[in-house]
Amino acid sequence: MTRTSIRAAARNASLPSRKSQPVTVHLRKMYVDCRYGQLHVHTAFPSSGGFDELTPLVCIHPGPLSGRVFRPLLGDLGKDRSVYAPDLPGHGESDVPDSPPSMADYAAAVGDLIDSLRLRQVDLLGWQGGSLAAVELALARPQQIRRVVLASVPVFDAREREAFNARPWPSRAREDGSHLVEEWQRIRRARGAQSTTARVSEDLSGALRAGDSAAWGPTATANYPAGERLPLLRQPALVLRPRDELWDMTGRAETLIHECRRADLPEQGGDLLDAGATEVARYMRDFLDR
């Protein structure tokens, strides 16, 4: 055996032991500048780091929640890629814009994050209203956005849009506090019977923290022209369809997207990112890691 082949054999013999070492996922928080002030960002990245990481992933939440909703996924997907889950402007710990943003405005703020981190290419995950911001970002940056995962896509028809605009949520604060009971009950219905009191409480606290801007995200979602915008998407897309309150709307999304795979998740509901986090991560790896 030559010296070269001996060295190669030694390297190959050592590979299994190196690969078997457990990866530590670092969960961190940070702030970056955007056009509306500062964005608060939840992050995850593997201890291995370096050039062997997979394409970075940016996760976009719905209003009036925050990037915290992706925490169950960060520890899993952060094993082999950097993951960023910003609080959209006016949500969580991010600064509040002077006026209600459109879905394109929310997407542009996430684009500022990508520029600040100097990421050349990213994948996107959008959940509920965040899926529409993901679409807008993919349309604005077709070369930079590689693949898109859309979970529970709210494609409103005219009747549903009219109903929302007649009674938008979350409701504004009332002196007697009745808005608190109303919002608690709405969250409980949206999350489903399996959702915990702790989860409902956290969602409610997010709406309260957002104050008068809490309805901005849902309003941008309900009035988004999905029928015009989704057919323009050209990146490969995966649509995840849990059996939640957006089941029918998500079915409409598939018919509008040019290159789309759909995975029905009938055992999952409004707590998709909690109870269904492992299943979501599995579908995402199968779609993204190619």
Backbone as CSV, one residue per row, in Angstrom:
resi,resn,N_x,N_y,N_z,CA_x,CA_y,CA_z,C_x,C_y,C_z
1,MET,0.857,-1.193,0.000,0.000,0.000,0.000,0.886,1.233,0.000
2,THR,0.602,2.161,-0.885,1.392,3.381,-0.965,1.071,4.296,0.202
3,ARG,1.974,5.310,0.402,1.751,6.257,1.481,0.452,7.022,1.265
4,THR,0.170,7.360,-0.017,-1.053,8.096,-0.318,-2.289,7.282,0.040
5,SER,-2.298,6.002,-0.320,-3.465,5.165,-0.038,-3.622,4.919,1.453
6,ILE,-2.491,4.865,2.176,-2.557,4.692,3.628,-3.222,5.900,4.263
7,ARG,-2.821,7.092,3.809,-3.432,8.307,4.346,-4.928,8.357,4.047
8,ALA,-5.293,7.970,2.809,-6.704,7.979,2.435,-7.495,6.998,3.287
9,ALA,-6.918,5.825,3.520,-7.599,4.830,4.339,-7.784,5.335,5.760
10,ALA,-6.778,6.012,6.269,-6.865,6.551,7.625,-7.959,7.611,7.728
11,ARG,-8.036,8.483,6.703,-9.085,9.498,6.711,-10.463,8.862,6.665
12,ASN,-10.626,7.865,5.784,-11.924,7.216,5.637,-12.324,6.479,6.910
13,ALA,-11.339,5.894,7.565,-11.619,5.169,8.800,-12.067,6.098,9.898
14,SER,-11.609,7.328,9.858,-11.949,8.275,10.917,-13.278,8.977,10.692
15,LEU,-13.842,8.897,9.472,-15.067,9.622,9.173,-16.253,9.201,10.030
16,PRO,-16.508,7.894,10.213,-17.667,7.522,11.016,-17.618,8.081,12.430
17,SER,-16.433,8.068,13.038,-16.338,8.560,14.407,-16.597,10.047,14.466
18,ARG,-16.136,10.806,13.435,-16.385,12.239,13.441,-17.860,12.533,13.233
19,LYS,-18.501,11.781,12.334,-19.899,12.029,12.042,-20.801,11.631,13.199
20,SER,-20.348,10.674,14.023,-21.191,10.201,15.099,-21.218,11.143,16.289
21,GLN,-20.335,12.126,16.308,-20.325,13.060,17.416,-21.599,13.890,17.416
22,PRO,-22.219,14.042,18.577,-23.471,14.812,18.634,-23.237,16.276,18.293
23,VAL,-24.223,16.869,17.640,-24.149,18.273,17.264,-24.907,19.099,18.290
24,THR,-24.264,20.125,18.785,-24.926,21.054,19.696,-25.568,22.173,18.886
25,VAL,-26.842,22.424,19.144,-27.542,23.508,18.457,-27.547,24.727,19.374
26,HIS,-26.996,25.808,18.878,-26.944,27.049,19.650,-28.202,27.867,19.363
27,LEU,-28.980,28.131,20.378,-30.184,28.949,20.264,-29.873,30.330,20.825
28,ARG,-30.032,31.336,20.000,-29.650,32.684,20.393,-30.723,33.685,19.947
29,LYS,-30.598,34.918,20.405,-31.448,36.026,19.973,-30.547,37.193,19.604
30,MET,-31.018,38.008,18.680,-30.225,39.164,18.272,-31.144,40.220,17.675
31,TYR,-30.589,41.391,17.429,-31.305,42.471,16.747,-30.550,42.849,15.486
32,VAL,-31.288,43.163,14.421,-30.706,43.710,13.201,-31.537,44.915,12.786
33,ASP,-30.934,45.808,12.029,-31.652,46.986,11.543,-32.489,46.647,10.318
34,CYS,-33.644,47.293,10.231,-34.467,47.198,9.028,-35.094,48.560,8.783
35,ARG,-35.861,48.689,7.740,-36.430,49.987,7.348,-37.421,50.538,8.369
36,TYR,-37.866,49.705,9.304,-38.816,50.165,10.325,-38.185,50.294,11.708
37,GLY,-36.878,50.213,11.773,-36.198,50.262,13.064,-35.391,48.994,13.262
38,GLN,-35.614,48.328,14.387,-34.880,47.102,14.666,-35.803,45.892,14.627
39,LEU,-35.267,44.805,14.077,-35.946,43.512,14.087,-35.314,42.640,15.166
40,HIS,-36.152,42.028,15.979,-35.690,41.040,16.942,-35.749,39.669,16.271
41,VAL,-34.683,38.883,16.393,-34.564,37.636,15.643,-34.209,36.474,16.570
42,HIS,-34.952,35.383,16.456,-34.626,34.124,17.120,-33.766,33.310,16.154
43,THR,-32.658,32.772,16.614,-31.735,32.074,15.717,-31.347,30.707,16.277
44,ALA,-30.929,29.833,15.376,-30.366,28.532,15.736,-29.276,28.203,14.732
45,PHE,-28.181,27.657,15.211,-27.126,27.233,14.304,-26.336,26.099,14.939
46,PRO,-25.783,25.197,14.107,-25.080,24.033,14.633,-23.684,24.377,15.130
47,SER,-23.201,23.608,16.091,-21.867,23.837,16.625,-20.801,23.536,15.594
48,SER,-21.114,22.657,14.627,-20.133,22.325,13.587,-19.827,23.534,12.715
49,GLY,-20.902,24.272,12.305,-20.711,25.487,11.512,-19.939,25.208,10.234
50,GLY,-19.326,26.257,9.685,-18.467,26.090,8.519,-19.231,25.963,7.226
51,PHE,-18.503,25.532,6.188,-19.065,25.502,4.843,-19.905,24.259,4.577
52,ASP,-19.991,23.342,5.565,-20.770,22.131,5.347,-22.238,22.329,5.720
53,GLU,-22.606,23.513,6.175,-24.008,23.773,6.500,-24.870,23.751,5.246
54,LEU,-26.128,23.367,5.441,-27.102,23.434,4.356,-27.588,24.874,4.181
55,THR,-28.423,25.079,3.160,-28.914,26.432,2.873,-29.626,27.017,4.094
56,PRO,-29.305,28.233,4.485,-29.971,28.856,5.638,-31.483,28.922,5.430
57,LEU,-32.203,28.888,6.540,-33.660,28.912,6.513,-34.159,30.137,7.273
58,VAL,-35.095,30.858,6.663,-35.745,31.993,7.312,-37.221,31.642,7.514
59,CYS,-37.701,31.776,8.749,-39.078,31.421,9.105,-39.894,32.687,9.353
60,ILE,-41.095,32.744,8.792,-41.928,33.943,8.892,-43.256,33.585,9.541
61,HIS,-43.554,34.264,10.647,-44.735,33.967,11.458,-45.943,34.781,11.009
62,PRO,-47.144,34.407,11.463,-48.344,35.210,11.206,-48.544,36.244,12.307
63,GLY,-49.325,37.280,12.015,-49.721,38.215,13.053,-50.916,37.661,13.807
64,PRO,-51.060,38.019,15.092,-50.216,38.926,15.882,-49.163,38.203,16.710
65,LEU,-48.689,37.043,16.226,-47.715,36.245,16.981,-46.309,36.777,16.746
66,SER,-45.290,35.971,17.030,-43.902,36.381,16.848,-43.077,35.177,16.424
67,GLY,-41.799,35.398,16.208,-40.911,34.311,15.808,-40.794,33.207,16.840
68,ARG,-41.265,33.453,18.059,-41.229,32.434,19.113,-41.987,31.180,18.719
69,VAL,-42.971,31.293,17.826,-43.778,30.119,17.473,-42.941,29.035,16.802
70,PHE,-41.771,29.397,16.283,-40.930,28.416,15.589,-39.927,27.729,16.510
71,ARG,-39.960,28.032,17.795,-38.991,27.444,18.715,-38.944,25.923,18.667
72,PRO,-40.086,25.208,18.592,-40.001,23.743,18.527,-39.237,23.221,17.310
73,LEU,-39.178,24.016,16.230,-38.468,23.599,15.024,-36.984,23.973,15.054
74,LEU,-36.650,25.042,15.769,-35.284,25.557,15.722,-34.265,24.517,16.164
75,GLY,-34.569,23.802,17.245,-33.609,22.830,17.750,-33.381,21.667,16.824
76,ASP,-34.373,21.336,16.002,-34.240,20.227,15.052,-33.550,20.687,13.771
77,LEU,-34.125,21.669,13.101,-33.573,22.113,11.823,-32.242,22.829,11.994
78,GLY,-31.967,23.331,13.192,-30.690,23.998,13.443,-29.513,23.054,13.595
79,LYS,-29.732,21.760,13.456,-28.630,20.797,13.573,-27.666,20.866,12.393
80,ASP,-28.154,21.298,11.233,-27.292,21.271,10.053,-27.454,22.501,9.165
81,ARG,-28.063,23.562,9.703,-28.208,24.809,8.950,-28.474,25.927,9.948
82,SER,-28.225,27.144,9.522,-28.595,28.302,10.329,-30.062,28.627,10.080
83,VAL,-30.799,28.902,11.143,-32.226,29.195,11.047,-32.482,30.550,11.701
84,TYR,-33.280,31.380,11.031,-33.591,32.723,11.523,-35.110,32.901,11.542
85,ALA,-35.646,33.279,12.701,-37.087,33.511,12.840,-37.307,34.901,13.415
86,PRO,-37.424,35.910,12.561,-37.591,37.279,13.053,-38.999,37.548,13.577
87,ASP,-39.095,38.473,14.524,-40.386,39.063,14.872,-40.661,40.130,13.820
88,LEU,-41.748,40.011,13.090,-42.063,41.003,12.073,-42.278,42.376,12.716
89,PRO,-42.106,43.457,11.961,-42.312,44.802,12.516,-43.681,44.922,13.200
90,GLY,-43.653,45.461,14.421,-44.884,45.607,15.182,-45.273,44.378,15.975
91,HIS,-44.438,43.341,15.956,-44.715,42.097,16.668,-43.552,41.757,17.600
92,GLY,-43.852,41.014,18.648,-42.799,40.573,19.551,-41.988,41.735,20.094
93,GLU,-40.656,41.640,19.921,-39.745,42.667,20.422,-39.250,43.607,19.322
94,SER,-39.832,43.501,18.122,-39.410,44.371,17.026,-40.109,45.725,17.097
95,ASP,-39.469,46.734,16.493,-40.037,48.076,16.489,-41.322,48.141,15.665
96,VAL,-42.164,49.098,16.020,-43.475,49.251,15.376,-43.397,50.298,14.267
97,PRO,-43.882,49.985,13.063,-43.925,50.990,11.984,-44.889,52.127,12.322
98,ASP,-44.778,53.211,11.595,-45.648,54.363,11.823,-47.066,54.141,11.299
99,SER,-47.206,53.229,10.337,-48.513,52.957,9.741,-48.599,51.472,9.398
100,PRO,-49.804,50.940,9.193,-49.960,49.510,8.922,-49.216,49.071,7.654
101,PRO,-48.340,48.075,7.751,-47.628,47.589,6.569,-48.515,46.690,5.703
102,SER,-48.189,46.633,4.435,-48.791,45.647,3.544,-47.977,44.359,3.652
103,MET,-48.447,43.311,3.005,-47.690,42.064,3.027,-46.330,42.243,2.349
104,ALA,-46.278,43.062,1.307,-45.003,43.344,0.643,-44.059,44.096,1.576
105,ASP,-44.610,44.948,2.437,-43.783,45.682,3.396,-43.176,44.738,4.425
106,TYR,-43.977,43.797,4.928,-43.430,42.802,5.863,-42.316,42.006,5.200
107,ALA,-42.539,41.607,3.950,-41.534,40.851,3.223,-40.252,41.660,3.042
108,ALA,-40.396,42.953,2.761,-39.230,43.807,2.562,-38.403,43.907,3.835
109,ALA,-39.060,43.928,4.999,-38.331,43.975,6.264,-37.522,42.697,6.466
110,VAL,-38.093,41.552,6.084,-37.338,40.299,6.165,-36.185,40.318,5.169
111,GLY,-36.396,40.944,4.012,-35.310,41.114,3.048,-34.169,41.925,3.627
112,ASP,-34.501,42.931,4.438,-33.452,43.711,5.111,-32.623,42.827,6.037
113,LEU,-33.295,41.890,6.710,-32.573,40.940,7.566,-31.591,40.111,6.741
114,ILE,-32.049,39.597,5.613,-31.189,38.774,4.756,-29.978,39.578,4.291
115,ASP,-30.205,40.845,3.926,-29.101,41.700,3.491,-28.133,41.985,4.638
116,SER,-28.682,42.224,5.815,-27.838,42.524,6.974,-26.928,41.352,7.315
117,LEU,-27.436,40.126,7.138,-26.650,38.928,7.437,-25.781,38.497,6.259
118,ARG,-25.937,39.179,5.135,-25.163,38.887,3.925,-25.343,37.437,3.472
119,LEU,-26.586,36.996,3.474,-26.905,35.643,3.037,-27.118,35.648,1.526
120,ARG,-26.373,34.841,0.823,-26.461,34.831,-0.644,-27.701,34.108,-1.139
121,GLN,-28.108,33.053,-0.425,-29.284,32.288,-0.832,-29.927,31.689,0.411
122,VAL,-31.258,31.661,0.433,-31.970,31.127,1.590,-33.191,30.340,1.138
123,ASP,-33.663,29.473,2.018,-34.972,28.839,1.894,-35.924,29.556,2.851
124,LEU,-37.219,29.436,2.578,-38.221,30.106,3.409,-39.233,29.113,3.944
125,LEU,-39.677,29.358,5.180,-40.840,28.691,5.758,-41.794,29.767,6.227
126,GLY,-43.013,29.756,5.722,-44.042,30.680,6.182,-45.214,29.903,6.726
127,TRP,-45.722,30.334,7.874,-46.873,29.667,8.490,-48.043,30.633,8.547
128,GLN,-49.205,30.182,8.080,-50.415,30.992,8.044,-50.134,32.333,7.338
129,GLY,-50.420,33.469,7.968,-50.189,34.744,7.294,-48.743,34.938,6.876
130,GLY,-47.819,34.333,7.616,-46.401,34.415,7.249,-46.094,33.763,5.920
131,SER,-46.942,32.813,5.493,-46.713,32.172,4.193,-46.903,33.162,3.051
132,LEU,-47.789,34.146,3.233,-48.009,35.142,2.190,-46.838,36.120,2.109
133,ALA,-46.260,36.462,3.269,-45.045,37.280,3.255,-43.905,36.523,2.597
134,ALA,-43.850,35.210,2.800,-42.829,34.392,2.153,-42.993,34.419,0.634
135,VAL,-44.234,34.365,0.166,-44.492,34.442,-1.276,-44.004,35.782,-1.820
136,GLU,-44.344,36.869,-1.123,-43.925,38.192,-1.586,-42.400,38.313,-1.633
137,LEU,-41.728,37.767,-0.640,-40.269,37.826,-0.616,-39.675,37.004,-1.756
138,ALA,-40.265,35.843,-2.029,-39.785,35.011,-3.130,-39.994,35.691,-4.476
139,LEU,-41.101,36.412,-4.622,-41.350,37.135,-5.872,-40.380,38.299,-6.047
140,ALA,-40.059,38.965,-4.932,-39.165,40.127,-5.002,-37.716,39.720,-5.221
141,ARG,-37.344,38.502,-4.784,-35.941,38.071,-4.848,-35.846,36.663,-5.454
142,PRO,-36.174,36.520,-6.723,-36.242,35.180,-7.332,-34.909,34.451,-7.382
143,GLN,-33.788,35.178,-7.431,-32.480,34.530,-7.485,-31.962,34.158,-6.096
144,GLN,-32.444,34.860,-5.084,-31.924,34.672,-3.730,-32.722,33.644,-2.934
145,ILE,-34.008,33.512,-3.246,-34.861,32.552,-2.544,-34.865,31.252,-3.342
146,ARG,-34.389,30.182,-2.726,-34.218,28.910,-3.432,-35.480,28.058,-3.427
147,ARG,-36.000,27.750,-2.258,-37.203,26.931,-2.110,-38.107,27.535,-1.038
148,VAL,-39.401,27.219,-1.134,-40.377,27.833,-0.243,-41.291,26.759,0.339
149,VAL,-41.453,26.767,1.652,-42.404,25.892,2.336,-43.515,26.769,2.902
150,LEU,-44.749,26.455,2.546,-45.912,27.236,2.962,-46.833,26.333,3.767
151,ALA,-47.064,26.659,5.029,-47.906,25.841,5.900,-49.170,26.608,6.264
152,SER,-50.333,26.000,6.013,-51.624,26.626,6.317,-51.727,27.988,5.633
153,VAL,-52.019,27.966,4.345,-51.973,29.183,3.530,-53.362,29.836,3.489
154,PRO,-53.505,31.069,4.009,-54.816,31.724,4.073,-55.193,32.429,2.776
155,VAL,-55.789,31.701,1.858,-56.267,32.270,0.594,-57.752,32.608,0.762
156,PHE,-58.048,33.867,1.065,-59.418,34.307,1.319,-60.187,34.467,0.012
157,ASP,-61.459,34.074,0.040,-62.331,34.445,-1.073,-63.054,35.747,-0.709
158,ALA,-63.868,36.275,-1.604,-64.498,37.579,-1.396,-65.399,37.588,-0.163
159,ARG,-66.129,36.505,0.052,-67.048,36.450,1.195,-66.269,36.434,2.512
160,GLU,-65.215,35.649,2.553,-64.411,35.561,3.785,-63.692,36.879,4.069
161,ARG,-63.243,37.526,3.010,-62.575,38.821,3.183,-63.558,39.857,3.729
162,GLU,-64.746,39.866,3.202,-65.759,40.816,3.666,-66.106,40.563,5.131
163,ALA,-66.205,39.294,5.506,-66.539,38.955,6.887,-65.439,39.402,7.844
164,PHE,-64.170,39.215,7.438,-63.078,39.657,8.309,-63.081,41.174,8.454
165,ASN,-63.206,41.886,7.352,-63.147,43.352,7.398,-64.314,43.946,8.179
166,ALA,-65.419,43.225,8.232,-66.555,43.696,9.014,-66.302,43.548,10.510
167,ARG,-65.458,42.555,10.864,-65.149,42.336,12.280,-63.704,41.831,12.399
168,PRO,-62.718,42.702,12.202,-61.311,42.276,12.261,-60.918,41.853,13.672
169,TRP,-59.929,40.999,13.746,-59.393,40.569,15.038,-57.875,40.736,15.034
170,PRO,-57.249,40.826,16.186,-57.825,40.899,17.532,-58.597,42.205,17.740
171,SER,-59.607,42.148,18.591,-60.418,43.329,18.876,-59.614,44.365,19.651
172,ARG,-59.953,45.620,19.478,-59.337,46.682,20.280,-59.752,46.536,21.744
173,ALA,-58.901,47.061,22.606,-59.160,46.966,24.047,-60.438,47.683,24.432
174,ARG,-61.186,47.083,25.362,-62.400,47.694,25.885,-62.247,47.905,27.386
175,GLU,-62.941,48.888,27.897,-62.831,49.235,29.311,-63.213,48.084,30.235
176,ASP,-64.211,47.289,29.834,-64.679,46.203,30.703,-63.851,44.927,30.555
177,GLY,-62.840,44.943,29.672,-61.974,43.780,29.503,-62.598,42.643,28.723
178,SER,-63.778,42.846,28.148,-64.444,41.760,27.424,-63.656,41.311,26.200
179,HIS,-62.791,42.195,25.679,-61.975,41.815,24.525,-61.015,40.677,24.871
180,LEU,-60.639,40.573,26.139,-59.722,39.517,26.558,-60.379,38.138,26.453
181,VAL,-61.610,38.043,26.920,-62.343,36.778,26.816,-62.588,36.430,25.352
182,GLU,-62.952,37.433,24.567,-63.225,37.220,23.141,-61.992,36.685,22.422
183,GLU,-60.824,37.285,22.699,-59.599,36.855,22.029,-59.142,35.488,22.538
184,TRP,-59.315,35.230,23.834,-58.978,33.913,24.383,-59.780,32.819,23.677
185,GLN,-61.050,33.049,23.525,-61.913,32.056,22.884,-61.561,31.878,21.413
186,ARG,-61.219,32.978,20.742,-60.827,32.864,19.332,-59.559,32.044,19.185
187,ILE,-58.569,32.301,20.039,-57.315,31.556,19.984,-57.559,30.087,20.283
188,ARG,-58.391,29.808,21.287,-58.696,28.428,21.634,-59.308,27.693,20.443
189,ARG,-60.235,28.342,19.732,-60.837,27.707,18.555,-59.797,27.484,17.465
190,ALA,-58.949,28.487,17.233,-57.963,28.389,16.156,-56.904,27.327,16.449
191,ARG,-56.485,27.244,17.683,-55.451,26.278,18.065,-55.973,24.854,18.159
192,GLY,-57.262,24.692,18.488,-57.840,23.359,18.587,-57.876,22.843,20.013
193,ALA,-58.655,21.793,20.193,-58.884,21.258,21.532,-57.617,20.701,22.164
194,GLN,-56.650,20.273,21.354,-55.440,19.674,21.899,-54.452,20.706,22.429
195,SER,-54.649,21.956,22.099,-53.704,22.983,22.501,-53.752,23.211,24.009
196,THR,-52.598,23.513,24.586,-52.504,23.696,26.026,-52.902,25.115,26.434
197,THR,-53.239,25.243,27.698,-53.544,26.568,28.237,-52.329,27.483,28.143
198,ALA,-51.146,26.905,28.327,-49.917,27.694,28.234,-49.745,28.277,26.833
199,ARG,-50.061,27.490,25.803,-49.933,27.971,24.429,-50.949,29.083,24.157
200,VAL,-52.183,28.898,24.584,-53.195,29.928,24.376,-52.796,31.206,25.108
201,SER,-52.268,31.051,26.319,-51.831,32.217,27.098,-50.714,32.966,26.389
202,GLU,-49.771,32.232,25.798,-48.663,32.876,25.104,-49.155,33.621,23.865
203,ASP,-50.083,33.018,23.128,-50.641,33.697,21.958,-51.380,34.967,22.371
204,LEU,-52.127,34.892,23.456,-52.866,36.059,23.930,-51.908,37.162,24.365
205,SER,-50.843,36.787,25.046,-49.876,37.799,25.492,-49.222,38.486,24.301
206,GLY,-49.008,37.736,23.202,-48.445,38.336,22.001,-49.364,39.385,21.408
207,ALA,-50.665,39.091,21.392,-51.631,40.058,20.876,-51.695,41.292,21.768
208,LEU,-51.637,41.079,23.083,-51.677,42.212,24.006,-50.430,43.073,23.878
209,ARG,-49.273,42.435,23.691,-48.027,43.180,23.546,-48.065,44.056,22.295
210,ALA,-48.677,43.554,21.225,-48.738,44.306,19.970,-49.656,45.519,20.078
211,GLY,-50.599,45.492,21.006,-51.475,46.644,21.198,-52.331,46.934,19.971
212,ASP,-52.417,48.198,19.600,-53.264,48.600,18.473,-52.767,48.056,17.139
213,SER,-51.486,47.638,17.075,-50.956,47.093,15.821,-51.226,45.597,15.681
214,ALA,-51.892,44.988,16.663,-52.113,43.543,16.641,-52.914,43.090,15.423
215,ALA,-53.837,43.918,14.959,-54.687,43.535,13.827,-54.050,43.837,12.473
216,TRP,-52.893,44.490,12.457,-52.282,44.855,11.179,-51.932,43.631,10.339
217,GLY,-51.299,42.638,10.957,-50.919,41.441,10.222,-52.117,40.677,9.698
218,PRO,-53.108,40.353,10.549,-54.299,39.674,10.038,-55.033,40.452,8.957
219,THR,-55.052,41.784,9.065,-55.725,42.593,8.043,-54.984,42.524,6.712
220,ALA,-53.646,42.584,6.755,-52.856,42.443,5.530,-53.061,41.066,4.920
221,THR,-53.228,40.067,5.764,-53.452,38.694,5.296,-54.795,38.567,4.589
222,ALA,-55.856,39.054,5.231,-57.199,38.912,4.673,-57.355,39.656,3.351
223,ASN,-56.632,40.745,3.194,-56.777,41.578,1.998,-55.676,41.345,0.961
224,TYR,-54.892,40.305,1.135,-53.823,39.986,0.187,-54.414,39.389,-1.091
225,PRO,-54.003,39.863,-2.265,-54.551,39.344,-3.526,-53.891,38.022,-3.927
226,ALA,-54.159,36.984,-3.169,-53.501,35.704,-3.392,-53.754,35.149,-4.786
227,GLY,-54.966,35.350,-5.290,-55.281,34.843,-6.624,-54.425,35.440,-7.719
228,GLU,-53.899,36.647,-7.490,-53.033,37.295,-8.469,-51.555,36.997,-8.211
229,ARG,-51.171,36.861,-6.956,-49.758,36.788,-6.605,-49.201,35.358,-6.594
230,LEU,-49.959,34.406,-6.081,-49.435,33.045,-5.987,-49.086,32.436,-7.343
231,PRO,-49.861,32.679,-8.419,-49.488,32.106,-9.715,-48.155,32.629,-10.267
232,LEU,-47.645,33.737,-9.712,-46.370,34.288,-10.180,-45.167,33.598,-9.557
233,LEU,-45.400,32.793,-8.517,-44.302,32.127,-7.822,-43.666,31.077,-8.728
234,ARG,-42.333,31.112,-8.850,-41.628,30.184,-9.723,-40.664,29.255,-8.985
235,GLN,-40.385,29.518,-7.740,-39.539,28.608,-6.979,-40.316,27.334,-6.636
236,PRO,-39.613,26.208,-6.500,-40.287,24.998,-6.014,-40.913,25.263,-4.652
237,ALA,-42.152,24.798,-4.479,-42.885,25.075,-3.240,-43.475,23.782,-2.681
238,LEU,-43.443,23.704,-1.365,-44.108,22.625,-0.638,-45.208,23.250,0.199
239,VAL,-46.441,22.759,0.045,-47.574,23.243,0.824,-47.930,22.175,1.861
240,LEU,-47.886,22.552,3.146,-48.277,21.658,4.233,-49.701,22.020,4.650
241,ARG,-50.559,21.015,4.694,-51.988,21.264,4.913,-52.513,20.491,6.130
242,PRO,-52.352,21.062,7.320,-52.954,20.430,8.502,-54.463,20.662,8.511
243,ARG,-55.153,19.868,9.290,-56.610,20.036,9.363,-56.932,21.089,10.427
244,ASP,-56.709,22.343,10.064,-56.987,23.463,10.946,-58.064,24.328,10.311
245,GLU,-58.270,25.534,10.818,-59.321,26.399,10.290,-59.012,26.894,8.881
246,LEU,-57.777,26.692,8.401,-57.393,27.121,7.053,-57.341,25.943,6.072
247,TRP,-57.924,24.825,6.428,-57.874,23.615,5.596,-58.365,23.894,4.173
248,ASP,-59.530,24.480,4.038,-60.082,24.754,2.705,-59.266,25.814,1.975
249,MET,-58.862,26.869,2.677,-58.064,27.921,2.051,-56.745,27.367,1.515
250,THR,-56.116,26.490,2.287,-54.836,25.921,1.867,-55.007,25.064,0.618
251,GLY,-56.149,24.400,0.503,-56.431,23.632,-0.711,-56.497,24.522,-1.938
252,ARG,-56.997,25.739,-1.771,-57.035,26.677,-2.898,-55.623,27.078,-3.322
253,ALA,-54.732,27.205,-2.354,-53.373,27.664,-2.659,-52.678,26.744,-3.645
254,GLU,-52.859,25.447,-3.462,-52.175,24.490,-4.335,-52.546,24.702,-5.799
255,THR,-53.794,25.031,-6.057,-54.243,25.201,-7.441,-53.687,26.461,-8.078
256,LEU,-53.151,27.377,-7.268,-52.647,28.650,-7.773,-51.144,28.655,-8.023
257,ILE,-50.423,27.695,-7.444,-48.958,27.723,-7.487,-48.446,26.864,-8.634
258,HIS,-47.514,27.399,-9.380,-47.003,26.780,-10.605,-46.335,25.437,-10.342
259,GLU,-45.342,25.381,-9.490,-44.583,24.162,-9.207,-44.740,23.838,-7.729
260,CYS,-45.681,22.941,-7.429,-46.096,22.765,-6.037,-46.256,21.289,-5.684
261,ARG,-45.762,20.935,-4.498,-46.062,19.643,-3.876,-46.926,19.922,-2.650
262,ARG,-47.901,19.060,-2.390,-48.746,19.249,-1.224,-48.689,18.020,-0.338
263,ALA,-48.593,18.257,0.951,-48.638,17.171,1.918,-49.785,17.443,2.880
264,ASP,-50.793,16.591,2.859,-51.896,16.705,3.800,-51.487,16.094,5.139
265,LEU,-51.791,16.808,6.211,-51.466,16.351,7.557,-52.762,16.272,8.364
266,PRO,-53.605,15.300,8.085,-54.934,15.250,8.713,-54.901,15.020,10.216
267,GLU,-53.792,14.503,10.731,-53.692,14.266,12.174,-53.257,15.517,12.938
268,GLN,-52.835,16.548,12.214,-52.377,17.783,12.849,-53.450,18.863,12.722
269,GLY,-53.359,19.865,13.600,-54.346,20.934,13.572,-53.713,22.291,13.761
270,GLY,-54.368,23.148,14.533,-53.881,24.506,14.732,-52.619,24.600,15.556
271,ASP,-52.256,23.494,16.231,-51.008,23.471,17.001,-49.899,22.785,16.208
272,LEU,-49.906,22.983,14.897,-48.987,22.295,13.987,-47.530,22.410,14.419
273,LEU,-47.090,23.601,14.810,-45.678,23.810,15.126,-45.313,23.342,16.529
274,ASP,-46.296,22.895,17.294,-46.040,22.311,18.604,-46.125,20.791,18.513
275,ALA,-47.345,20.277,18.451,-47.546,18.834,18.412,-46.998,18.207,17.132
276,GLY,-47.007,18.972,16.035,-46.580,18.410,14.752,-45.176,18.798,14.323
277,ALA,-44.374,19.350,15.235,-43.055,19.866,14.852,-42.164,18.792,14.235
278,THR,-42.171,17.589,14.794,-41.313,16.509,14.270,-41.727,16.136,12.852
279,GLU,-43.030,16.044,12.619,-43.517,15.694,11.283,-43.221,16.812,10.291
280,VAL,-43.401,18.055,10.705,-43.089,19.187,9.832,-41.614,19.171,9.453
281,ALA,-40.727,18.956,10.422,-39.286,18.925,10.154,-38.942,17.810,9.169
282,ARG,-39.617,16.681,9.294,-39.341,15.559,8.381,-39.729,15.909,6.949
283,TYR,-40.899,16.487,6.766,-41.322,16.877,5.420,-40.392,17.954,4.855
284,MET,-39.988,18.883,5.708,-39.127,19.966,5.238,-37.756,19.443,4.815
285,ARG,-37.195,18.533,5.583,-35.897,17.964,5.202,-35.982,17.238,3.873
286,ASP,-37.037,16.489,3.693,-37.202,15.748,2.438,-37.292,16.690,1.248
287,PHE,-37.906,17.847,1.451,-38.090,18.813,0.357,-36.890,19.719,0.167
288,LEU,-36.287,20.200,1.248,-35.224,21.193,1.166,-33.842,20.574,0.935
289,ASP,-33.595,19.406,1.490,-32.245,18.858,1.489,-31.977,18.047,0.243
290,ARG,-32.033,18.731,-0.885,-31.779,18.043,-2.167,-31.064,18.983,-3.115
